[in-house]
């Protein structure tokens, strides 16, 4: 699929990027030699990929940029984490209440 990839950049970029996994030595070498101070990497690279984010932070001459979409993604992730708390298993009640079958009520009944 990527064999015939046409880079949007005008310079020559190596197609020898290996499997794309962070543990792949070819991929590591490709990432280390490809960075560009303003745009980071070629458009073939997924910028949301943790490895690319980490590499961009390590590059000393990279210009720091924060995109609103990234902040929105982080907010959505935090909100999702908050929602999962409601779906978690309820904590076990104290034995005293369990033995006596005592439950909480939200309103008083007459």
DSSP file (Angstrom, degrees, kcal/mol; ACC not computed):
  #  RESIDUE AA STRUCTURE BP1 BP2  ACC     N-H-->O    O-->H-N    N-H-->O    O-->H-N    TCO  KAPPA ALPHA  PHI   PSI    X-CA   Y-CA   Z-CA
    1    1 A X              0   0    0      0, 0.0     3,-0.4     0, 0.0     0, 0.0   0.000 360.0 360.0 360.0 -40.8    0.0    0.0    0.0
    2    2 A X    >   +     0   0    0      1,-0.2     3,-1.5     2,-0.1     0, 0.0   0.470 360.0  92.8 -93.1  -1.3    2.8    2.4    0.9
    3    3 A X  T 3  S+     0   0    0      1,-0.3    -1,-0.2     0, 0.0    12,-0.0   0.867  95.6  35.8 -59.9 -36.4    5.2    1.2   -1.9
    4    4 A X  T 3  S+     0   0    0     -3,-0.4    -1,-0.3     2,-0.1    -2,-0.1   0.125  84.5 148.2-104.7  19.7    3.9    3.9   -4.3
    5    5 A X    <   -     0   0    0     -3,-1.5     2,-0.7     1,-0.1    -3,-0.1  -0.305  38.1-147.7 -57.8 132.5    3.3    6.6   -1.7
    6    6 A X        -     0   0    0      2,-0.0     2,-0.1     0, 0.0    -1,-0.1  -0.921  12.9-139.2-105.9 112.4    3.9   10.1   -3.2
    7    7 A X        -     0   0    0     -2,-0.7     6,-0.0     1,-0.1    35,-0.0  -0.457   3.7-143.0 -69.7 139.2    5.2   12.5   -0.6
    8    8 A X  S    S+     0   0    0     -2,-0.1    -1,-0.1     2,-0.0     2,-0.1   0.701  78.4  91.5 -75.8 -18.6    3.7   16.0   -0.8
    9    9 A X  S    S-     0   0    0      1,-0.1     4,-0.1     2,-0.1    -2,-0.1  -0.457  78.2-135.2 -74.9 150.1    7.1   17.4    0.1
   10   10 A X  S    S+     0   0    0     -2,-0.1    -1,-0.1     2,-0.1     2,-0.1   0.681  77.6  85.0 -82.2 -17.1    9.4   18.4   -2.8
   11   11 A X  S    S-     0   0    0      1,-0.1     2,-0.5     0, 0.0    -4,-0.1  -0.354  91.4 -93.7 -82.9 165.6   12.6   16.8   -1.3
   12   12 A X        -     0   0    0     -2,-0.1     2,-0.4     0, 0.0    -1,-0.1  -0.663  43.0-171.7 -78.9 126.6   13.6   13.2   -1.6
   13   13 A X        -     0   0    0     -2,-0.5    -6,-0.1    -4,-0.1     2,-0.1  -0.975  26.8-111.4-122.2 133.8   12.5   11.1    1.4
   14   14 A X        -     0   0    0     -2,-0.4    20,-0.0     1,-0.1     0, 0.0  -0.343  12.8-156.2 -64.2 138.0   13.5    7.6    1.9
   15   15 A X  S    S+     0   0    0      1,-0.1     2,-1.8    -2,-0.1     3,-0.2   0.366  71.2 101.8 -90.0   2.5   10.9    4.9    1.6
   16   16 A X        +     0   0    0      1,-0.2    -1,-0.1    14,-0.0    14,-0.1  -0.476  36.5 130.8 -88.5  67.3   13.0    2.6    3.8
   17   17 A X    >   -     0   0    0     -2,-1.8     3,-0.7     1,-0.3    -1,-0.2   0.311  54.5-143.1-104.0   8.2   10.9    3.2    7.0
   18   18 A X  T 3   -     0   0    0      1,-0.2    -1,-0.3    -3,-0.2     7,-0.0  -0.321  57.1 -29.2  70.1-147.5   10.4   -0.4    7.9
   19   19 A X  T 3  S-     0   0    0      2,-0.2    -1,-0.2     1,-0.0     3,-0.1   0.705  78.7-117.8 -81.6 -21.2    7.2   -1.7    9.4
   20   20 A X  S <  S+     0   0    0     -3,-0.7     2,-0.3     1,-0.4    -2,-0.1   0.340  72.5 128.6  97.1  -6.3    6.2    1.5   11.1
   21   21 A X    >   -     0   0    0      1,-0.1     3,-1.7    30,-0.0    -1,-0.4  -0.623  66.8-125.3 -83.9 144.1    6.3    0.1   14.6
   22   22 A X  T 3  S+     0   0    0      1,-0.3    -1,-0.1    -2,-0.3     6,-0.1   0.739 109.2  56.2 -62.3 -22.9    8.4    2.0   17.2
   23   23 A X  T 3  S+     0   0    0      4,-0.1     2,-0.4     5,-0.0    -1,-0.3   0.610  82.0 104.2 -84.0 -10.5   10.5   -1.1   18.0
   24   24 A X    <>  -     0   0    0     -3,-1.7     4,-2.3     1,-0.2     3,-0.2  -0.594  66.8-146.7 -74.0 121.1   11.6   -1.5   14.4
   25   25 A X  H  > S+     0   0    0     -2,-0.4     4,-2.4     1,-0.2     5,-0.2   0.858  99.2  53.2 -57.1 -37.4   15.2   -0.4   14.0
   26   26 A X  H  > S+     0   0    0      2,-0.2     4,-2.4     1,-0.2    -1,-0.2   0.903 109.6  48.4 -64.8 -40.2   14.5    0.9   10.4
   27   27 A X  H  > S+     0   0    0     -6,-0.2     4,-2.5     2,-0.2    -2,-0.2   0.912 110.7  50.5 -66.4 -42.6   11.6    2.9   11.7
   28   28 A X  H  X S+     0   0    0     -4,-2.3     4,-2.2     2,-0.2    -2,-0.2   0.926 112.6  46.8 -59.5 -45.7   13.7    4.4   14.5
   29   29 A X  H  X S+     0   0    0     -4,-2.4     4,-1.7     1,-0.2    -2,-0.2   0.907 111.5  51.3 -64.2 -42.2   16.4    5.4   12.0
   30   30 A X  H  X S+     0   0    0     -4,-2.4     4,-1.2     1,-0.2    -2,-0.2   0.913 111.1  47.7 -61.8 -44.2   13.9    6.9    9.6
   31   31 A X  H  X S+     0   0    0     -4,-2.5     4,-0.9     1,-0.2     3,-0.3   0.888 110.4  52.8 -63.4 -39.5   12.3    9.0   12.3
   32   32 A X  H  < S+     0   0    0     -4,-2.2    -1,-0.2     1,-0.2    -2,-0.2   0.830 116.3  37.9 -67.8 -32.2   15.7   10.2   13.5
   33   33 A X  H  < S+     0   0    0     -4,-1.7    -1,-0.2    -5,-0.1    -2,-0.2   0.579 110.6  59.9 -95.3 -10.0   16.8   11.3   10.1
   34   34 A X  H  <  +     0   0    0     -4,-1.2    -2,-0.2    -3,-0.3    -1,-0.1   0.705  69.0 121.1 -95.2 -21.2   13.5   12.8    8.8
   35   35 A X     <  -     0   0    0     -4,-0.9     2,-0.4    -5,-0.1     6,-0.2  -0.011  40.1-163.4 -56.6 149.7   12.6   15.5   11.2
   36   36 A X  B  >  -A   40   0A   0      4,-2.3     4,-2.3     1,-0.1    -1,-0.1  -0.998  22.8-128.4-131.7 133.0   12.1   19.1   10.0
   37   37 A X  T  4 S+     0   0    0     -2,-0.4    26,-2.3     1,-0.2    -1,-0.1   0.782 101.5  31.6 -60.5 -32.6   12.0   22.0   12.6
   38   38 A X  T  4 S+     0   0    0     24,-0.2    -1,-0.2     1,-0.1     3,-0.1   0.916 132.3  25.7 -91.2 -48.1    8.8   23.6   11.5
   39   39 A X  T  4 S-     0   0    0      1,-0.2     2,-1.9    23,-0.0    -2,-0.2   0.512  87.2-146.8 -99.0  -5.5    6.6   20.8   10.2
   40   40 A X  B  <  -A   36   0A   0     -4,-2.3    -4,-2.3    16,-0.1     2,-0.3  -0.522  63.2  -1.9  82.2 -80.7    8.1   17.9   12.2
   41   41 A X  S    S-     0   0    0     -2,-1.9    -6,-0.1    -6,-0.2     6,-0.1  -0.823  86.0 -73.8-138.3 174.1    7.7   15.0    9.8
   42   42 A X    >   -     0   0    0     -2,-0.3     3,-1.5     1,-0.1    -1,-0.1  -0.224  49.6-106.6 -63.9 160.6    6.4   14.1    6.4
   43   43 A X  T 3  S+     0   0    0      1,-0.3    -1,-0.1     3,-0.0     4,-0.1   0.531 113.5  75.3 -71.6  -3.6    2.6   13.9    6.0
   44   44 A X  T 3  S+     0   0    0      2,-0.1     2,-0.3   -39,-0.0    -1,-0.3   0.752  81.5  85.1 -74.5 -23.0    2.9   10.1    5.9
   45   45 A X  S <  S-     0   0    0     -3,-1.5     2,-0.8     1,-0.1    -4,-0.1  -0.598  83.3-126.1 -84.9 137.7    3.5   10.0    9.6
   46   46 A X    >   -     0   0    0     -2,-0.3     3,-1.4     1,-0.2     6,-0.3  -0.737  17.7-161.4 -82.4 112.8    0.6    9.9   12.0
   47   47 A X  T 3  S+     0   0    0     -2,-0.8    -1,-0.2     1,-0.3     6,-0.1   0.706  87.3  61.6 -71.8 -19.9    1.2   12.9   14.3
   48   48 A X  T 3  S+     0   0    0      4,-0.1    -1,-0.3    -3,-0.1     2,-0.2   0.575  78.5 111.8 -80.4  -8.2   -1.2   11.5   17.0
   49   49 A X  S <> S-     0   0    0     -3,-1.4     4,-2.2     1,-0.1     3,-0.4  -0.490  73.4-133.6 -67.4 128.7    1.0    8.4   17.3
   50   50 A X  H  > S+     0   0    0      1,-0.2     4,-2.5    -2,-0.2     5,-0.2   0.845 104.0  55.5 -55.3 -37.9    2.7    8.5   20.7
   51   51 A X  H  > S+     0   0    0      1,-0.2     4,-2.5     2,-0.2    -1,-0.2   0.912 108.5  46.6 -64.7 -42.1    6.1    7.7   19.2
   52   52 A X  H  > S+     0   0    0     -3,-0.4     4,-2.4    -6,-0.3    -2,-0.2   0.901 112.2  50.9 -68.5 -38.8    6.0   10.7   16.8
   53   53 A X  H  X S+     0   0    0     -4,-2.2     4,-1.8     2,-0.2    -2,-0.2   0.931 112.1  47.5 -60.3 -44.8    4.8   13.0   19.7
   54   54 A X  H  X S+     0   0    0     -4,-2.5     4,-1.6    -5,-0.2    -2,-0.2   0.922 111.9  49.3 -63.6 -45.1    7.7   11.7   21.8
   55   55 A X  H  X S+     0   0    0     -4,-2.5     4,-1.3     1,-0.2    -1,-0.2   0.899 109.3  52.2 -62.5 -40.8   10.3   12.2   19.1
   56   56 A X  H  < S+     0   0    0     -4,-2.4    -1,-0.2     1,-0.2    -2,-0.2   0.867 108.7  50.7 -64.6 -35.2    9.1   15.7   18.3
   57   57 A X  H  < S+     0   0    0     -4,-1.8    -1,-0.2     1,-0.2    -2,-0.2   0.818 108.8  52.7 -69.9 -29.6    9.4   16.6   22.0
   58   58 A X  H  < S+     0   0    0     -4,-1.6     2,-0.4    -5,-0.1    -1,-0.2   0.752  85.2  97.3 -76.9 -24.8   13.0   15.2   22.0
   59   59 A X    ><  -     0   0    0     -4,-1.3     3,-0.9     1,-0.2    -4,-0.0  -0.527  62.8-157.0 -72.0 120.9   14.1   17.3   19.0
   60   60 A X  T 3  S+     0   0    0     -2,-0.4    -1,-0.2     1,-0.2    -4,-0.0   0.791  88.3  47.7 -72.6 -28.1   15.9   20.4   20.3
   61   61 A X  T 3  S+     0   0    0      2,-0.1    -1,-0.2     0, 0.0     2,-0.2   0.359  83.9 119.0 -96.2   7.6   15.3   22.6   17.2
   62   62 A X    <   -     0   0    0     -3,-0.9     2,-0.5    -6,-0.2   -24,-0.2  -0.491  66.4-124.4 -74.5 140.8   11.6   21.8   16.8
   63   63 A X        -     0   0    0    -26,-2.3     2,-0.3    -2,-0.2    -1,-0.1  -0.741  27.7-122.5 -84.5 123.5    9.2   24.7   17.1
   64   64 A X        +     0   0    0     -2,-0.5     2,-0.4    -7,-0.0    -1,-0.0  -0.507  37.4 174.6 -72.2 130.5    6.6   24.1   19.8
   65   65 A X        -     0   0    0     -2,-0.3     2,-0.5     2,-0.0    -2,-0.0  -0.998  18.9-159.7-135.9 137.3    3.0   24.2   18.5
   66   66 A X        -     0   0    0     -2,-0.4     2,-0.4     4,-0.0     3,-0.0  -0.980  12.4-154.7-118.6 122.1   -0.2   23.4   20.3
   67   67 A X    >>  -     0   0    0     -2,-0.5     4,-1.6     1,-0.1     3,-0.6  -0.780  17.5-135.4 -97.2 138.3   -3.2   22.7   18.1
   68   68 A X  H 3> S+     0   0    0     -2,-0.4     4,-2.6     1,-0.2     5,-0.2   0.869 105.9  59.5 -57.9 -38.0   -6.7   23.3   19.4
   69   69 A X  H 3> S+     0   0    0      1,-0.2     4,-2.3     2,-0.2    -1,-0.2   0.881 103.2  51.8 -60.4 -37.8   -7.8   19.9   18.0
   70   70 A X  H <> S+     0   0    0     -3,-0.6     4,-2.3     2,-0.2    -1,-0.2   0.901 109.7  49.1 -65.3 -39.9   -5.2   18.2   20.1
   71   71 A X  H  X S+     0   0    0     -4,-1.6     4,-2.5     2,-0.2    -2,-0.2   0.902 110.6  50.7 -64.8 -40.5   -6.6   20.0   23.2
   72   72 A X  H  X S+     0   0    0     -4,-2.6     4,-2.5     2,-0.2    -2,-0.2   0.896 109.7  50.5 -63.2 -40.1  -10.1   18.9   22.2
   73   73 A X  H  X S+     0   0    0     -4,-2.3     4,-2.2     2,-0.2    -2,-0.2   0.910 110.9  48.9 -63.3 -42.4   -9.0   15.3   21.9
   74   74 A X  H  X S+     0   0    0     -4,-2.3     4,-2.3     2,-0.2    -2,-0.2   0.900 111.4  49.8 -64.0 -40.6   -7.3   15.5   25.3
   75   75 A X  H  X S+     0   0    0     -4,-2.5     4,-2.5     2,-0.2    -2,-0.2   0.908 110.4  49.9 -63.6 -42.1  -10.5   17.0   26.8
   76   76 A X  H  X S+     0   0    0     -4,-2.5     4,-2.4     2,-0.2    -2,-0.2   0.889 110.2  50.8 -64.2 -38.8  -12.6   14.2   25.2
   77   77 A X  H  X S+     0   0    0     -4,-2.2     4,-2.3     2,-0.2    -2,-0.2   0.918 111.0  47.8 -64.7 -43.4  -10.3   11.6   26.6
   78   78 A X  H  X S+     0   0    0     -4,-2.3     4,-2.0     2,-0.2    -2,-0.2   0.904 112.3  49.6 -63.1 -41.0  -10.5   13.1   30.1
   79   79 A X  H  X S+     0   0    0     -4,-2.5     4,-2.0     1,-0.2    -2,-0.2   0.893 109.8  51.3 -65.4 -39.0  -14.3   13.2   29.8
   80   80 A X  H  X S+     0   0    0     -4,-2.4     4,-1.7     1,-0.2    -2,-0.2   0.901 107.9  52.2 -64.6 -40.9  -14.4    9.6   28.7
   81   81 A X  H  X S+     0   0    0     -4,-2.3     4,-0.7     1,-0.2    -1,-0.2   0.895 109.2  51.0 -60.8 -39.1  -12.3    8.6   31.7
   82   82 A X  H >X S+     0   0    0     -4,-2.0     3,-0.6     1,-0.2     4,-0.5   0.871 107.3  52.9 -66.1 -37.0  -14.8   10.4   33.9
   83   83 A X  H >X S+     0   0    0     -4,-2.0     3,-1.0     1,-0.2     4,-0.6   0.834 100.1  61.6 -68.7 -32.2  -17.7    8.6   32.4
   84   84 A X  H 3X S+     0   0    0     -4,-1.7     4,-0.6     1,-0.3     3,-0.5   0.753  90.8  68.7 -68.2 -21.7  -16.2    5.2   32.9
   85   85 A X  H X< S+     0   0    0     -4,-0.7     3,-0.7    -3,-0.6    -1,-0.3   0.858  96.3  53.9 -63.6 -32.8  -16.2    5.8   36.7
   86   86 A X  H << S+     0   0    0     -3,-1.0    -1,-0.2    -4,-0.5    -2,-0.2   0.758 107.7  50.8 -71.5 -23.2  -20.0    5.6   36.6
   87   87 A X  H 3< S+     0   0    0     -4,-0.6    -1,-0.2    -3,-0.5    -2,-0.2   0.508  87.7 108.9 -92.7  -5.2  -19.8    2.2   34.9
   88   88 A X  S << S-     0   0    0     -3,-0.7     3,-0.1    -4,-0.6    -3,-0.0  -0.271  83.6 -85.8 -70.7 158.8  -17.5    0.7   37.4
   89   89 A X        -     0   0    0      1,-0.1    -1,-0.1     3,-0.0     2,-0.1  -0.349  50.0-107.0 -61.6 140.4  -18.6   -1.9   39.8
   90   90 A X        -     0   0    0      1,-0.1    -1,-0.1    -3,-0.1     3,-0.1  -0.411  38.4-105.2 -69.6 147.0  -20.1   -0.5   43.0
   91   91 A X        -     0   0    0      1,-0.1     2,-0.2    -2,-0.1    -1,-0.1  -0.376  41.7 -94.7 -71.8 153.9  -17.9   -0.8   46.0
   92   92 A X        -     0   0    0      1,-0.1    -1,-0.1    -3,-0.1     2,-0.1  -0.447  40.4-125.9 -70.6 137.8  -18.8   -3.4   48.6
   93   93 A X        -     0   0    0     -2,-0.2    -1,-0.1     1,-0.1     5,-0.0  -0.390  36.0 -83.0 -80.7 160.9  -21.0   -2.1   51.5
   94   94 A X    >>  -     0   0    0      1,-0.1     4,-1.9    -2,-0.1     3,-0.7  -0.340  37.7-120.4 -61.9 144.0  -20.0   -2.6   55.1
   95   95 A X  H 3> S+     0   0    0      1,-0.2     4,-2.9     2,-0.2     5,-0.3   0.830 109.5  64.4 -55.6 -36.1  -21.0   -6.0   56.5
   96   96 A X  H 3> S+     0   0    0      1,-0.2     4,-1.2     2,-0.2    -1,-0.2   0.915 108.1  40.0 -55.4 -46.5  -23.2   -4.3   59.2
   97   97 A X  H <4>S+     0   0    0     -3,-0.7     5,-2.5     2,-0.2     4,-0.4   0.860 114.7  52.4 -73.7 -36.5  -25.6   -3.0   56.5
   98   98 A X  H ><5S+     0   0    0     -4,-1.9     3,-1.2     1,-0.2    -2,-0.2   0.934 108.2  50.2 -65.5 -46.5  -25.4   -6.1   54.3
   99   99 A X  H 3<5S+     0   0    0     -4,-2.9    -1,-0.2     1,-0.3    -2,-0.2   0.848 116.6  41.6 -60.6 -34.9  -26.4   -8.4   57.2
  100  100 A X  T 3<5S-     0   0    0     -4,-1.2    -1,-0.3    -5,-0.3    -2,-0.2   0.373 107.3-125.7 -96.2   3.5  -29.3   -6.2   58.1
  101  101 A X  T < 5 +     0   0    0     -3,-1.2     2,-0.5    -4,-0.4    -3,-0.2   0.884  48.1 168.4  53.9  43.2  -30.4   -5.7   54.5
  102  102 A X      < -     0   0    0     -5,-2.5     2,-0.3    -6,-0.1    -1,-0.2  -0.777  10.1-175.9 -92.0 125.8  -30.3   -1.9   55.0
  103  103 A X        -     0   0    0     -2,-0.5     2,-0.2    -5,-0.0    -5,-0.0  -0.821  26.1-107.8-118.7 158.0  -30.5    0.2   51.8
  104  104 A X        -     0   0    0     -2,-0.3     2,-0.4     2,-0.0    -1,-0.0  -0.551  27.7-154.6 -83.9 151.5  -30.3    3.9   51.2
  105  105 A X        -     0   0    0     -2,-0.2     3,-0.1     1,-0.1     0, 0.0  -0.961  13.5-158.4-124.4 144.5  -33.3    5.9   50.2
  106  106 A X  S    S+     0   0    0     -2,-0.4     2,-0.3     1,-0.2    -1,-0.1   0.676  80.2  25.7 -94.2 -20.2  -33.3    9.2   48.3
  107  107 A X  S    S-     0   0    0      0, 0.0     2,-0.3     0, 0.0    -1,-0.2  -0.987  82.3-109.5-142.7 153.5  -36.8   10.3   49.5
  108  108 A X        -     0   0    0     -2,-0.3     2,-0.4    -3,-0.1    -2,-0.0  -0.583  27.6-146.0 -81.7 140.3  -38.9    9.7   52.5
  109  109 A X              0   0    0     -2,-0.3    -1,-0.0     1,-0.1     0, 0.0  -0.848 360.0 360.0-105.9 145.0  -42.1    7.7   52.2
  110  110 A X              0   0    0     -2,-0.4    -1,-0.1     0, 0.0    -2,-0.0   0.447 360.0 360.0 -91.2 360.0  -45.2    8.4   54.2
